[in-house]
């Protein structure tokens, strides 16, 4: 082994390694995923610190047989194997959790001592420690960064204001003008190009501090955000309405911003921004017309590999599952059945991978973006705004959350990083009894936190539910555990 990462090219090759019985860590990644690239650095350094463990990399979309075998539906995704069996998994870019889980499987860390990005203890040797510190710094993933902050520091306010004022027209978006990472950002880019104005951009996916800080500073919870001479105009819907009415051009003119010759129109890059003139797609009129017709053939349209009943890749399956969870009626197109559509849509949408989800003709994005939007509630908001689904009442939302898992724990923090001692005790009790459970961090959603107190008539947290029924809080759970009744209570 000797501390290196091996790229796996077939299921047979992987099976030969895992059947040895030795510890094996598998990193499922994708070339288009920035988080995969960041975690690859951590993964590589961990392979140096744990030379007696097999570290394997699998390109998820290129190895569908392996991905499906491990139910991979998003990247980065890690699978931990020992004695030929999967003993743990990890979804997402979480350096400290990865280091701890690697250490547990490799037998080199105390499971009772959780690692933090700034201090990984036994879970990481010197090589990975500095890398994780840097990634935590870049992504804002340190415990301090994740704590609820009542306001913005003066330093962050000043930084945000400098960014906002860095160009007369400034767009905070997902991705960059040449490669937008969501359909709403893409639409505003198209509008600004139609207006033939110079503008700067900032990719909020590249800097979590800016992303979260700007929401507070502007009191605007979503992106993109368009600013003119330091003033917030709004998001994509407002930009579209202003553009169509001619008001946007008037606002630019009133602020002394004139349209320029289209040949000169270009984006003045801001930190991570890039841009340029809209270029011809090079697609035939016939194909373009066909793609437009397909994209607009249903209010919610999913271009995927396979069919909803038989997805041919985990990423497509994940988006199907999300749409079903959101109770959305949608149509799909199997891009594996039509190579012309498969290749043409990549050019038409300027989006190089599948699945691709469209709502009312607008590209939303791929599996990672759809998953992120679902977790943040942004997907639900868009579906409601576009008239696809009815607005959910708080009571309906709470009922849905409570029944989202047979055993459901509402806690402070997450099972990997509890944010209070009572939540930590309940998590440990459930794990000790081998109980599988879902969880919700009530610190992440004040509406759920306050609403659940009224709904359950239980004023404190954690709260544990089984099949939709409240079991109780920390004291009751610990009493059930001490009496040997916890597992039976949660399996009746």
N, C-alpha and C positions, 0 to 999 in steps of 0.2 A: 504493500500500500504506500507507505512512505510519504504521506502528506500531500496528496494531489487529488484533483477532481477529475473523474473519468466521465466522458460523454458516452451515454448508452445509446446504441443504435438499433436494438431489437429487444423484443420481449424475451427471447431465448437467452440472450446475453445477460439480461437482468436476472432471470431465473437461476442461472448458473452461479451468480454472485450471492444471491439471497439464500440459496439452499445450503451455503457453507455454514450457516448458523451464527456467523459473526455479525457485529453491529453494522448496519447499513443505513445511510441517510441519503434520501433521494430528493433532489431539488427540481421541481417542474417549473420551467421558465418559458418565456416567449420573447422573441427578438424585439417586438414593438413595445414591450412593457418596461418602463423606466425603473419601476420598483424591483423587477427581476434583476436588472443590471446592478442596482445598488446592493441587493441582498447577495448577489454573486460574489461581491468583494468579501462580505462577511463569511460566506460559505467557504471561499478559498482559504481564508485565514484560519478558519476552524479546522480545515483539513490538515493544516500545519500543526495546530495545537493538539490534535487527536490523531496521530499517525497510524494508530492501530484500528481505526474505523474506516469503512469504505464510504467515500463521498462520491455520489453519482449525480450527474446532471442529465435531465431528459427534456428535450424541446417538445413541449406538450402538444402543439398542433401537428408537428411532424411525426409524432409517435402516438397516434390515436389509440392503438391497441393497449399500450402501457397506460395511457391517461385514463382510459375507460376502466381498466382493471383496478385502478386506485380511486375511481370516482372523482377525478380531477375536473373541477368546473371553473376555476379561476387561478390566476398566477399572481405572484409567486405562491407555490404550494409545496410543502415539505412532508415527506412520509418517513417515519422512523421504523426500521425493521430489525428484529432480533430473533434469533433461533428460527428464522424463516417466516415469522409472523409479524404483521403490522401491530406495533405497540403504541403508536402515537402519531398524530398529524398536527400540522400548523398551517393555517391559511393567512396570507398577507405578509407585509414587510414589518416584522417585529424582531429586531436584532437580539434583544436580551432574552426573549422567549426562545428563540432559535438556539442561542448559546446554552441556555439551561437544559433544554430538551436533548440537545446533542450530548451534554455532559451526563445526563441521567442514563441515556441509552448506552453510552460508552463506559458508564460506571465510574465517573470521575467527579461527581458533584453530589452534595447533600440536597435531596429534593426539598427539604424544609427551609432552604436558604435561597429565596428567589433573587435573581440577578436584576440589576438595573443598568441601563446603558452606560452610566458613568462609573459603575463599580460592579463588574461581573463576577468578582470573586473567583471561585474555583471553576466557574462555568466557562472561563476563557483564559487563554494564555496571553502573553504580552503582544503577540502579533495581532490578534483580533481585537484586543482592548482598545487600541487607538483608533482602529477603523470604526468600531461601533460608536465611540465617542463622537467622531466626526459626523457619522451618519445621523446620530441622534441630534447633533447640533444643527445639521442641514435641514432635517425633516421636522424638527420640533417635537421629537418623540420621547424626550426625557420626561421623567415623572413630573418635574417642575413645570415643563411646558404644557403638560396635559391637565394640570390642576385648573379648576375654574378660577378665572381672573375677573375681579369686579370691574376692572377698567383697563385702559391702555397705558403703558408707561410713556413718559414724555419722549424717550428715545424712539419708541415705535411710532408714536404719533408723528414725530418729525420725519421719520423715514417714509411713512405712508404719504404725508403731505408732499414731500419732495418728489416721490414717484408720480403722484397725481398731477403735480405742476410741471413735470419734466417735458411735457408736450402740450400744445394748445388743445389737441384732441388726444385723449388717452383712453385706451381700452384695456381693462383687466379681464382676461379671458382664460379658457382652458386650452392649452396648446399655444401654437403660434400661427400667424396668418397663413403660412405655407402648409401647416399641418394642424388644423383645429382639432381639438379633442372632444368637441360636442357640437351638435347641430346648431344650437343657439349662438354659440360663439362664431361659428361659420357664417350664420345669417348676418350678424352685425358686421363682420368683415366684408361681406358682399355689399352691404348697404354703404359702408364708408367708401368702398371702391367705386360704387355707382355715383356717389357724391363727388368723386375725384378730389378728395382732400388728403393731405398728409396726416398721418396719425402714428402715435407710438403704442406699443403693446407691452403687457407683462403677463407671463404665464404663471397663473396662481397655483398650478399644480407643482411648480418647481420650488415653492416657498410657503410652507404651511403657516408661518408667522404672519406673512403678508395676507394670505388667504383668510385666516380667522380674524386678524386685526382689522381688515378692511370692512368686514361684515359689521363690526362694532362701530367703527368710525363713521361709516356711511348710513348705518341703521338699515342696511339692505342685505337680506340673508342669502342671496343667490348670485351667480355669475352667468354671463358676463355683466360687467358694469362699465358704462360709457360716461366719460367726463369731458366737459368742454370748459376750458379756461378755469379749471379747478372746481367746477360745479357738477354734481352728479345729475345726468339726464335720466338714467334708468337702465333697465335691462333690455333684453331682446324684443319683448313685446312692445315696449314704449318706443324703442328705436325704429321698429317696423312701422308702427302707427304714425310716428312723426315723419318718417321718410315718405310714406305713401301720401300723406296730406300736404307735403311740401314744407311742413313746419321745421323739419330738421335743417334744411338748407337756409331757412330764415334765421334760425338760431346761430348757425355758423356765421352767416353774414353779419348779424348784429354784434357778434363778438370779434369782428374784423378778420374772419377766416374765409378766404375766397377759394372757390374751386380752381384747380390748376389744370393745365393741359394733360390729357390722359396719358400722354407719352412720358410725362414727368412724374406722374402719380406713383409714389412709392412710400413704403412705410419707413418711418424714422425709428429704427430699432431701439427699444428700451430694455436694457439688461438682457432678458431672454427673448426679446421680440425679433422677428424677421418678417419680411414682407415683400411685396412686389405687385406688378400689374396682373390682373386676372388674365390667365393664358387660355388659349383654346384647348379644349380637352382632346381634340384630335379624333373624337368619335364621329361616326357618320350620323347624318340627320335622322336616318331611320332608326338606328340603335338608340340614339339619345331620346327620341320620341317614345320608343318602347320602354326604356328604363324609367322615364318620367311617368308613363302610364302605370307601370308596375308599382313604383314608389307611392303613387297616389291612389292605388286601387282599393285601399282600405284605410280607415283612419289610423289604425295601428298595424304596421306592416313589418314583418321580420324576415330578413334574408338570412338563411341559416344552412347548416349542413345537415341534411336529412329532413325529417318531418317532426312535428311536435310529439307525435306518438312514438317516433323512433329517431331521436337525435343521433347524428353520426359523429358528434364530438361533444365533449363535456361543456365547452363554453356555450354552444348553442343550447344544450340541455339546461344550463343554468338560467339563461334568459327566458326560456320557455317556462321554467319553474317560477321565476319572478313574476312574469305576466299572469300566470295562473294564481299565484298567491295574491296578487293585486286584483284578481277577478276581472281581468281585462279580456274582452273579445278581440281577437286578432286573426289576421291571415298571415300565411307564411309562403316563402318560395324557397325550394330546395336548389341551392346554387350548384350542387353536384350534378344536377340533371341538365344543366345548360351552361356550357363553357363560355359562350358569348356573353351571357348575362354576368357570370362570375367575374370575368376579367373586365368587362365594360363598366360594371358598377364600382369597381375599385377606382377607375379613372373618373367616372361621373361624380362620385362622392369624395374623391381624394382621401379615401380610407382604405388601407391596404389589407385588412383582415376581416374575417367573419366570426360571429354573426354581426349584422348591422340592423339596428332598430330605428324605424322611422315613425314619427307621430305627426299626423296631418301633413305629410310630405316633407317634414324636417328631420334630418338625421340627428338622432340622440347620441349614438355611439355604439361601442361594442360591449362585451360582457362585463369588463371591469368597471366601465363608467355606469352602466345600468345598475350593477350591484351597489356601487357607491351611492348612486342617486336614490336607490331604494332605502339604504341604511340611513341616509340623511333626511329622508322624507321628501326630497325634491321631486322624485318621480311621481309620487302621489299628488303633489301640488300641481305639476304640469298636466297630469291626466284630468284633474278636476278643472283646471283653467281652460283646457281644450275641449271640455264637455264630453270627455270619454267615459268618465265615471262620476258618480254623485259624491259630493263632499261627505266624508265619513264623520259621524258625530264622535265626541270624545268617548262616550259609553261604548260605541261600536268598536272603537280602536282599542280600548282597554280589554274588552271581551276577546278581541282577536289576539292581542298579546298574551293574555292569560292562557289561552288554549293553543298557543303556537307550539307548545311542547307538552307532553304528558306531565312532566315535572318541570315547573317553571319558577325560577327564583328571581325576584326583583330585589336588587342589591345596590350597594354603593361600590362602583368600580366594576371590574370583571373578575371571573374566576382566577385568571392568571395574575391579576393585580388588584385585589380587593382594596377599597379605600376606607374601610372601617373595620374594627376588630370583630364586631358582631357578624358582619357579612362574611368575614374570613372564617369564623368558627362554623358557620352553616355550610360554607363551601367544603371545608375539611370534613365535616360530618357526612356529607353526601358522598364525597370521594372515598372515605373510609369504608362506607357501606356499598360501594360499587354501584351507586345510583347515577344513571345518565340523566342530565338535566339541561334545560335551556336557561338563559339568563338575560336580564335587561338591566343596563346601568341607569338607574333613576337620576343620577347626577347629570346625565346627558340630555335630559328632557324634563323641564320643569312642569310642563302640562301633565305629563304622565305621573310625575312624582306627586303633585298635589291632587290630581284626579283620582289616583288609586287609593289615597287615604280616605276619600269620601265614598268611593265605590265599594271598598272592602270594609269600611267602618273600622279601620285599623290604622292608628296614627303614626306608626313608626316603621322603619325598615331595618333588616330585610323582611320580605314577605314571601312565603313559599306556598305554591299552589300545586294541587294534584288533580288532573282531569277537570280543571276549571274551578275547583273548590279550594278555598283558603285553608291551609293547614295551620299556619301561625307564623310567629317570629322566632327569633333566636332561642329564647328560653324553652319554648315548646319543642323545637327541633332537637335541642340538646337533651331534653328530658326523654323524648322518644328514642334517641340514640342510646342513652344510658340504660333504658329499660329493654333494649334489644328489639324495639318495635318499629324503628324507622323504616327499614327496608320493607317490612310487610305492609306497613301503612301506605307506602308509595308503590305497591304492586298489586293491590287488591283489585 
